Amino acid sequence: MVNLFQVGVGSGGMTVLDIVSRDPRLTHVTIVDADYYLHHNVLRHLFPIADVDGRKANLAGQWLQDRRPDLKARIIVSRLEDDATRQMIEASIAECDIAICAADNEPTKYYFDALMRQHKKPWTLGEVLAGGIGGFVHWFIPHGPCYGCVASHLRRSVTIDTGKAPDYSAPAGPVAETTIPASRASISVIASLHAQITLQLLDNGAAYDPGFTSMLYTLEKVPSVFEEAYRTHRFRIPRSPECLVCRDVPTAGEDLDRALNDALDRLKPL
């Protein structure tokens, strides 16, 4: 019996959830997402066009019900950071065995990391690079390096100039998209690797060690960025005693929010 907690069921998150949920050991899932499924999501998502304007979390719950009617799903239509659902979210995390982060914004990733460390839960994260030229998959365990340790290390070690990421939250907004959105194929590749690492972490628990903390997988050859396509780069990243995030972040409530905001502000120049 496995209890999964997941934030984010966009195009990548839903692909990860679809794969992981087919493991018969999975019996309980909590899904957290506040977004709507909109027309510009259709080409990259699993949901049909008939579901446009529905909440992604509710649609994900129905998707699971259609394929795994035995699976118990808790749907939380909310942002991870919302005060109104804080207690429900923390209770779900306390009950889970493993967690998946498929959020596409940095503050949520840091907040997710802090909650996982507070409750001592293992978790995984997948990130598709703008334009679908490749992506990262990371895995985390209690007392190991936090997302801040990993993000700081990768900022120093890897230079990926992909321009401004598309803003899918406001497709008709005043800021024009400056990159080509990732294709469904690119999203599926990185999401599948994310699902595989999640299942292997679940299989092996504290003994899990694939030889890396973070893996970068290239999908395209891009001049001055990636020398070749379909190449794997592995990074073994230790916990940093100088990390601006995990060295001094409290564990809950408003103090946690304030500390994370301070840490993010200090990380901006990196």
Short mmCIF file of the C-alpha atoms (twelve columns), coordinates in Angstrom:
data_MODEL
# 
_entry.id   MODEL 
# 
loop_
_atom_site.group_PDB 
_atom_site.id 
_atom_site.type_symbol 
_atom_site.label_atom_id 
_atom_site.label_alt_id 
_atom_site.label_comp_id 
_atom_site.label_asym_id 
_atom_site.label_seq_id 
_atom_site.Cartn_x 
_atom_site.Cartn_y 
_atom_site.Cartn_z 
_atom_site.pdbx_PDB_model_num 
ATOM 1   C CA . MET A 1   0.000   0.000  0.000   1 
ATOM 2   C CA . VAL A 2   1.542   3.269  -1.147  1 
ATOM 3   C CA . ASN A 3   0.256   6.785  -0.539  1 
ATOM 4   C CA . LEU A 4   1.377   9.427  -3.059  1 
ATOM 5   C CA . PHE A 5   1.229   13.215 -2.681  1 
ATOM 6   C CA . GLN A 6   1.560   15.274 -5.873  1 
ATOM 7   C CA . VAL A 7   1.533   18.978 -6.638  1 
ATOM 8   C CA . GLY A 8   0.905   19.951 -10.251 1 
ATOM 9   C CA . VAL A 9   -1.012  18.041 -12.931 1 
ATOM 10  C CA . GLY A 10  -0.114  20.059 -15.996 1 
ATOM 11  C CA . SER A 11  1.149   18.352 -19.143 1 
ATOM 12  C CA . GLY A 12  4.254   16.927 -17.457 1 
ATOM 13  C CA . GLY A 13  2.723   16.302 -14.042 1 
ATOM 14  C CA . MET A 14  -0.238  14.458 -15.496 1 
ATOM 15  C CA . THR A 15  2.066   12.217 -17.552 1 
ATOM 16  C CA . VAL A 16  4.087   11.343 -14.440 1 
ATOM 17  C CA . LEU A 17  0.915   10.663 -12.456 1 
ATOM 18  C CA . ASP A 18  -0.554  8.505  -15.223 1 
ATOM 19  C CA . ILE A 19  2.560   6.292  -15.272 1 
ATOM 20  C CA . VAL A 20  3.115   6.055  -11.515 1 
ATOM 21  C CA . SER A 21  -0.568  5.426  -10.758 1 
ATOM 22  C CA . ARG A 22  -0.482  2.246  -12.851 1 
ATOM 23  C CA . ASP A 23  1.738   0.631  -10.230 1 
ATOM 24  C CA . PRO A 24  -0.653  -1.684 -8.343  1 
ATOM 25  C CA . ARG A 25  1.017   -0.871 -5.019  1 
ATOM 26  C CA . LEU A 26  -0.377  2.658  -5.188  1 
ATOM 27  C CA . THR A 27  -3.606  2.818  -3.176  1 
ATOM 28  C CA . HIS A 28  -3.975  6.504  -2.196  1 
ATOM 29  C CA . VAL A 29  -3.218  9.729  -4.076  1 
ATOM 30  C CA . THR A 30  -3.514  13.368 -3.071  1 
ATOM 31  C CA . ILE A 31  -3.514  15.883 -5.941  1 
ATOM 32  C CA . VAL A 32  -2.966  19.608 -5.382  1 
ATOM 33  C CA . ASP A 33  -3.470  22.049 -8.255  1 
ATOM 34  C CA . ALA A 34  -5.423  25.294 -8.593  1 
ATOM 35  C CA . ASP A 35  -5.151  25.804 -12.365 1 
ATOM 36  C CA . TYR A 36  -7.751  25.527 -15.100 1 
ATOM 37  C CA . TYR A 37  -7.317  23.392 -18.223 1 
ATOM 38  C CA . LEU A 38  -7.355  25.923 -21.069 1 
ATOM 39  C CA . HIS A 39  -7.325  25.812 -24.877 1 
ATOM 40  C CA . HIS A 40  -3.584  26.402 -25.133 1 
ATOM 41  C CA . ASN A 41  -2.990  23.298 -22.951 1 
ATOM 42  C CA . VAL A 42  -4.735  20.870 -25.300 1 
ATOM 43  C CA . LEU A 43  -1.857  19.986 -27.649 1 
ATOM 44  C CA . ARG A 44  0.464   19.063 -24.765 1 
ATOM 45  C CA . HIS A 45  -1.947  17.456 -22.318 1 
ATOM 46  C CA . LEU A 46  -3.632  14.073 -21.839 1 
ATOM 47  C CA . PHE A 47  -7.066  15.571 -21.242 1 
ATOM 48  C CA . PRO A 48  -9.469  15.851 -24.224 1 
ATOM 49  C CA . ILE A 49  -10.603 19.162 -25.654 1 
ATOM 50  C CA . ALA A 50  -14.079 18.567 -24.221 1 
ATOM 51  C CA . ASP A 51  -12.616 19.134 -20.741 1 
ATOM 52  C CA . VAL A 52  -11.410 22.676 -21.462 1 
ATOM 53  C CA . ASP A 53  -12.275 25.139 -18.663 1 
ATOM 54  C CA . GLY A 54  -12.329 22.403 -16.023 1 
ATOM 55  C CA . ARG A 55  -10.025 22.385 -13.021 1 
ATOM 56  C CA . LYS A 56  -6.941  20.273 -13.697 1 
ATOM 57  C CA . ALA A 57  -7.053  18.647 -10.255 1 
ATOM 58  C CA . ASN A 58  -10.656 17.496 -10.744 1 
ATOM 59  C CA . LEU A 59  -9.918  16.253 -14.253 1 
ATOM 60  C CA . ALA A 60  -6.903  14.328 -12.960 1 
ATOM 61  C CA . GLY A 61  -9.074  12.708 -10.302 1 
ATOM 62  C CA . GLN A 62  -11.583 11.609 -12.948 1 
ATOM 63  C CA . TRP A 63  -8.746  10.314 -15.154 1 
ATOM 64  C CA . LEU A 64  -7.545  8.104  -12.293 1 
ATOM 65  C CA . GLN A 65  -11.076 6.965  -11.448 1 
ATOM 66  C CA . ASP A 66  -11.606 5.807  -15.045 1 
ATOM 67  C CA . ARG A 67  -8.378  3.761  -15.014 1 
ATOM 68  C CA . ARG A 68  -7.962  2.780  -11.365 1 
ATOM 69  C CA . PRO A 69  -11.427 2.743  -9.749  1 
ATOM 70  C CA . ASP A 70  -9.856  1.042  -6.729  1 
ATOM 71  C CA . LEU A 71  -7.552  4.021  -6.132  1 
ATOM 72  C CA . LYS A 72  -8.579  6.459  -3.416  1 
ATOM 73  C CA . ALA A 73  -7.954  10.039 -4.585  1 
ATOM 74  C CA . ARG A 74  -8.067  13.218 -2.496  1 
ATOM 75  C CA . ILE A 75  -8.433  16.311 -4.655  1 
ATOM 76  C CA . ILE A 76  -7.338  19.698 -3.297  1 
ATOM 77  C CA . VAL A 77  -8.130  22.546 -5.694  1 
ATOM 78  C CA . SER A 78  -5.657  25.024 -4.297  1 
ATOM 79  C CA . ARG A 79  -2.208  26.470 -4.548  1 
ATOM 80  C CA . LEU A 80  0.277   24.669 -2.329  1 
ATOM 81  C CA . GLU A 81  0.936   27.885 -0.404  1 
ATOM 82  C CA . ASP A 82  -2.704  28.854 0.283   1 
ATOM 83  C CA . ASP A 83  -3.480  29.386 3.965   1 
ATOM 84  C CA . ALA A 84  -7.038  28.070 3.597   1 
ATOM 85  C CA . THR A 85  -5.830  24.562 2.728   1 
ATOM 86  C CA . ARG A 86  -2.615  24.507 4.763   1 
ATOM 87  C CA . GLN A 87  -3.867  22.047 7.397   1 
ATOM 88  C CA . MET A 88  -5.374  19.671 4.831   1 
ATOM 89  C CA . ILE A 89  -2.199  19.719 2.756   1 
ATOM 90  C CA . GLU A 90  0.080   19.132 5.731   1 
ATOM 91  C CA . ALA A 91  -2.124  16.260 6.926   1 
ATOM 92  C CA . SER A 92  -1.897  14.665 3.472   1 
ATOM 93  C CA . ILE A 93  1.883   15.038 3.422   1 
ATOM 94  C CA . ALA A 94  2.153   13.465 6.864   1 
ATOM 95  C CA . GLU A 95  0.243   10.419 5.561   1 
ATOM 96  C CA . CYS A 96  2.136   9.999  2.279   1 
ATOM 97  C CA . ASP A 97  5.014   7.619  1.530   1 
ATOM 98  C CA . ILE A 98  6.483   9.548  -1.405  1 
ATOM 99  C CA . ALA A 99  5.797   12.841 -3.170  1 
ATOM 100 C CA . ILE A 100 6.054   14.291 -6.653  1 
ATOM 101 C CA . CYS A 101 6.550   17.957 -7.476  1 
ATOM 102 C CA . ALA A 102 5.447   18.942 -10.962 1 
ATOM 103 C CA . ALA A 103 5.115   22.660 -10.279 1 
ATOM 104 C CA . ASP A 104 6.507   25.087 -12.847 1 
ATOM 105 C CA . ASN A 105 7.434   28.027 -10.617 1 
ATOM 106 C CA . GLU A 106 10.383  28.439 -8.281  1 
ATOM 107 C CA . PRO A 107 8.656   29.655 -5.076  1 
ATOM 108 C CA . THR A 108 6.389   26.578 -5.080  1 
ATOM 109 C CA . LYS A 109 9.376   24.253 -5.535  1 
ATOM 110 C CA . TYR A 110 11.142  25.780 -2.544  1 
ATOM 111 C CA . TYR A 111 7.980   25.659 -0.462  1 
ATOM 112 C CA . PHE A 112 7.346   22.040 -1.455  1 
ATOM 113 C CA . ASP A 113 10.923  21.163 -0.495  1 
ATOM 114 C CA . ALA A 114 10.521  22.781 2.931   1 
ATOM 115 C CA . LEU A 115 7.318   20.835 3.610   1 
ATOM 116 C CA . MET A 116 8.921   17.559 2.560   1 
ATOM 117 C CA . ARG A 117 11.907  18.129 4.834   1 
ATOM 118 C CA . GLN A 118 9.608   19.114 7.682   1 
ATOM 119 C CA . HIS A 119 7.716   15.816 7.366   1 
ATOM 120 C CA . LYS A 120 10.816  13.761 6.386   1 
ATOM 121 C CA . LYS A 121 9.390   12.483 3.095   1 
ATOM 122 C CA . PRO A 122 11.283  11.484 -0.085  1 
ATOM 123 C CA . TRP A 123 10.265  13.284 -3.262  1 
ATOM 124 C CA . THR A 124 11.116  13.820 -6.906  1 
ATOM 125 C CA . LEU A 125 11.043  16.743 -9.327  1 
ATOM 126 C CA . GLY A 126 11.055  16.957 -13.117 1 
ATOM 127 C CA . GLU A 127 11.796  20.122 -15.103 1 
ATOM 128 C CA . VAL A 128 11.419  20.484 -18.878 1 
ATOM 129 C CA . LEU A 129 13.620  23.215 -20.295 1 
ATOM 130 C CA . ALA A 130 12.021  25.958 -22.384 1 
ATOM 131 C CA . GLY A 131 11.560  24.862 -25.975 1 
ATOM 132 C CA . GLY A 132 11.823  21.189 -24.986 1 
ATOM 133 C CA . ILE A 133 15.573  21.039 -25.659 1 
ATOM 134 C CA . GLY A 134 16.025  18.779 -22.625 1 
ATOM 135 C CA . GLY A 135 15.180  18.533 -18.982 1 
ATOM 136 C CA . PHE A 136 16.232  17.753 -15.422 1 
ATOM 137 C CA . VAL A 137 15.076  15.049 -13.042 1 
ATOM 138 C CA . HIS A 138 16.006  15.323 -9.349  1 
ATOM 139 C CA . TRP A 139 15.375  13.111 -6.329  1 
ATOM 140 C CA . PHE A 140 15.474  14.106 -2.669  1 
ATOM 141 C CA . ILE A 141 15.518  12.271 0.649   1 
ATOM 142 C CA . PRO A 142 15.275  13.552 4.247   1 
ATOM 143 C CA . HIS A 143 18.555  15.020 5.494   1 
ATOM 144 C CA . GLY A 144 19.988  15.036 1.961   1 
ATOM 145 C CA . PRO A 145 20.589  18.110 -0.190  1 
ATOM 146 C CA . CYS A 146 17.571  20.382 -0.485  1 
ATOM 147 C CA . TYR A 147 16.253  21.998 -3.646  1 
ATOM 148 C CA . GLY A 148 18.211  25.135 -2.728  1 
ATOM 149 C CA . CYS A 149 21.470  23.136 -2.576  1 
ATOM 150 C CA . VAL A 150 20.724  21.607 -5.978  1 
ATOM 151 C CA . ALA A 151 19.545  24.823 -7.656  1 
ATOM 152 C CA . SER A 152 22.579  26.759 -6.411  1 
ATOM 153 C CA . HIS A 153 24.980  24.043 -7.602  1 
ATOM 154 C CA . LEU A 154 23.390  23.816 -11.040 1 
ATOM 155 C CA . ARG A 155 23.409  27.594 -11.469 1 
ATOM 156 C CA . ARG A 156 27.168  27.511 -10.921 1 
ATOM 157 C CA . SER A 157 27.803  24.383 -13.004 1 
ATOM 158 C CA . VAL A 158 25.407  24.525 -15.954 1 
ATOM 159 C CA . THR A 159 24.757  27.430 -18.298 1 
ATOM 160 C CA . ILE A 160 21.517  27.084 -20.265 1 
ATOM 161 C CA . ASP A 161 20.458  30.253 -22.038 1 
ATOM 162 C CA . THR A 162 16.947  29.448 -23.190 1 
ATOM 163 C CA . GLY A 163 15.458  32.907 -22.895 1 
ATOM 164 C CA . LYS A 164 12.266  33.735 -21.031 1 
ATOM 165 C CA . ALA A 165 9.998   30.762 -20.359 1 
ATOM 166 C CA . PRO A 166 6.497   30.954 -21.854 1 
ATOM 167 C CA . ASP A 167 3.842   32.354 -19.544 1 
ATOM 168 C CA . TYR A 168 0.943   29.917 -19.963 1 
ATOM 169 C CA . SER A 169 -1.015  31.517 -17.147 1 
ATOM 170 C CA . ALA A 170 -1.730  34.553 -19.324 1 
ATOM 171 C CA . PRO A 171 -1.417  33.541 -22.989 1 
ATOM 172 C CA . ALA A 172 -3.104  36.723 -24.162 1 
ATOM 173 C CA . GLY A 173 -1.280  38.955 -21.720 1 
ATOM 174 C CA . PRO A 174 0.900   41.968 -22.473 1 
ATOM 175 C CA . VAL A 175 4.206   40.028 -22.340 1 
ATOM 176 C CA . ALA A 176 4.807   38.067 -25.518 1 
ATOM 177 C CA . GLU A 177 6.202   34.531 -25.369 1 
ATOM 178 C CA . THR A 178 9.864   34.543 -26.359 1 
ATOM 179 C CA . THR A 179 10.499  30.799 -26.657 1 
ATOM 180 C CA . ILE A 180 8.895   27.891 -28.453 1 
ATOM 181 C CA . PRO A 181 6.803   25.806 -26.029 1 
ATOM 182 C CA . ALA A 182 8.040   22.289 -25.337 1 
ATOM 183 C CA . SER A 183 6.470   19.642 -27.572 1 
ATOM 184 C CA . ARG A 184 4.346   16.821 -26.261 1 
ATOM 185 C CA . ALA A 185 7.185   14.446 -27.184 1 
ATOM 186 C CA . SER A 186 9.771   16.361 -25.111 1 
ATOM 187 C CA . ILE A 187 7.430   16.586 -22.141 1 
ATOM 188 C CA . SER A 188 6.709   12.848 -22.323 1 
ATOM 189 C CA . VAL A 189 10.399  11.889 -22.375 1 
ATOM 190 C CA . ILE A 190 11.312  13.913 -19.278 1 
ATOM 191 C CA . ALA A 191 8.089   12.952 -17.489 1 
ATOM 192 C CA . SER A 192 8.757   9.262  -18.156 1 
ATOM 193 C CA . LEU A 193 12.254  9.565  -16.682 1 
ATOM 194 C CA . HIS A 194 10.712  11.392 -13.724 1 
ATOM 195 C CA . ALA A 195 8.212   8.555  -13.214 1 
ATOM 196 C CA . GLN A 196 10.928  5.900  -13.499 1 
ATOM 197 C CA . ILE A 197 13.104  7.556  -10.863 1 
ATOM 198 C CA . THR A 198 10.072  8.008  -8.597  1 
ATOM 199 C CA . LEU A 199 9.237   4.305  -8.784  1 
ATOM 200 C CA . GLN A 200 12.862  3.286  -8.215  1 
ATOM 201 C CA . LEU A 201 13.083  5.572  -5.182  1 
ATOM 202 C CA . LEU A 202 9.895   3.959  -3.907  1 
ATOM 203 C CA . ASP A 203 11.360  0.488  -4.494  1 
ATOM 204 C CA . ASN A 204 14.660  1.138  -2.734  1 
ATOM 205 C CA . GLY A 205 13.841  3.713  -0.067  1 
ATOM 206 C CA . ALA A 206 16.822  5.033  1.879   1 
ATOM 207 C CA . ALA A 207 19.140  2.661  -0.025  1 
ATOM 208 C CA . TYR A 208 18.365  4.306  -3.362  1 
ATOM 209 C CA . ASP A 209 21.476  5.604  -5.123  1 
ATOM 210 C CA . PRO A 210 21.467  5.818  -8.929  1 
ATOM 211 C CA . GLY A 211 24.831  7.611  -8.855  1 
ATOM 212 C CA . PHE A 212 23.425  11.129 -9.101  1 
ATOM 213 C CA . THR A 213 21.244  13.636 -7.304  1 
ATOM 214 C CA . SER A 214 20.193  15.422 -10.494 1 
ATOM 215 C CA . MET A 215 20.227  14.250 -14.087 1 
ATOM 216 C CA . LEU A 216 20.163  16.472 -17.164 1 
ATOM 217 C CA . TYR A 217 19.014  14.755 -20.351 1 
ATOM 218 C CA . THR A 218 19.470  16.634 -23.622 1 
ATOM 219 C CA . LEU A 219 16.952  16.209 -26.424 1 
ATOM 220 C CA . GLU A 220 18.356  18.593 -29.025 1 
ATOM 221 C CA . LYS A 221 21.741  19.828 -30.150 1 
ATOM 222 C CA . VAL A 222 21.738  23.567 -29.503 1 
ATOM 223 C CA . PRO A 223 24.778  25.692 -30.437 1 
ATOM 224 C CA . SER A 224 26.566  27.096 -27.375 1 
ATOM 225 C CA . VAL A 225 24.161  25.202 -25.080 1 
ATOM 226 C CA . PHE A 226 24.230  21.442 -25.755 1 
ATOM 227 C CA . GLU A 227 26.992  19.868 -27.841 1 
ATOM 228 C CA . GLU A 228 24.884  16.842 -28.730 1 
ATOM 229 C CA . ALA A 229 21.375  15.488 -28.407 1 
ATOM 230 C CA . TYR A 230 20.353  12.490 -26.285 1 
ATOM 231 C CA . ARG A 231 23.212  12.874 -23.860 1 
ATOM 232 C CA . THR A 232 22.935  12.302 -20.112 1 
ATOM 233 C CA . HIS A 233 24.732  14.508 -17.591 1 
ATOM 234 C CA . ARG A 234 24.748  13.297 -13.972 1 
ATOM 235 C CA . PHE A 235 25.385  15.537 -10.981 1 
ATOM 236 C CA . ARG A 236 26.050  14.164 -7.501  1 
ATOM 237 C CA . ILE A 237 25.299  17.146 -5.284  1 
ATOM 238 C CA . PRO A 238 26.025  17.089 -1.531  1 
ATOM 239 C CA . ARG A 239 24.114  19.052 1.033   1 
ATOM 240 C CA . SER A 240 25.769  22.440 1.354   1 
ATOM 241 C CA . PRO A 241 26.476  23.809 4.833   1 
ATOM 242 C CA . GLU A 242 26.319  27.253 3.234   1 
ATOM 243 C CA . CYS A 243 22.923  26.726 1.569   1 
ATOM 244 C CA . LEU A 244 20.798  29.845 1.967   1 
ATOM 245 C CA . VAL A 245 17.642  27.749 2.237   1 
ATOM 246 C CA . CYS A 246 18.002  24.617 4.363   1 
ATOM 247 C CA . ARG A 247 20.568  25.885 6.833   1 
ATOM 248 C CA . ASP A 248 18.176  28.172 8.682   1 
ATOM 249 C CA . VAL A 249 14.567  27.729 7.514   1 
ATOM 250 C CA . PRO A 250 11.946  27.151 10.246  1 
ATOM 251 C CA . THR A 251 9.434   24.349 9.846   1 
ATOM 252 C CA . ALA A 252 5.926   25.789 9.637   1 
ATOM 253 C CA . GLY A 253 3.506   28.680 9.498   1 
ATOM 254 C CA . GLU A 254 4.235   32.323 8.786   1 
ATOM 255 C CA . ASP A 255 7.874   31.961 9.895   1 
ATOM 256 C CA . LEU A 256 8.407   29.416 7.116   1 
ATOM 257 C CA . ASP A 257 6.841   31.718 4.523   1 
ATOM 258 C CA . ARG A 258 8.997   34.635 5.650   1 
ATOM 259 C CA . ALA A 259 12.207  32.593 5.732   1 
ATOM 260 C CA . LEU A 260 11.602  31.173 2.256   1 
ATOM 261 C CA . ASN A 261 10.933  34.609 0.827   1 
ATOM 262 C CA . ASP A 262 14.155  35.883 2.386   1 
ATOM 263 C CA . ALA A 263 16.102  32.930 1.006   1 
ATOM 264 C CA . LEU A 264 14.676  33.409 -2.495  1 
ATOM 265 C CA . ASP A 265 15.586  37.080 -2.416  1 
ATOM 266 C CA . ARG A 266 19.169  36.196 -1.474  1 
ATOM 267 C CA . LEU A 267 19.380  33.592 -4.241  1 
ATOM 268 C CA . LYS A 268 18.325  35.968 -7.036  1 
ATOM 269 C CA . PRO A 269 21.829  37.239 -7.879  1 
ATOM 270 C CA . LEU A 270 23.110  33.681 -8.498  1 
# 
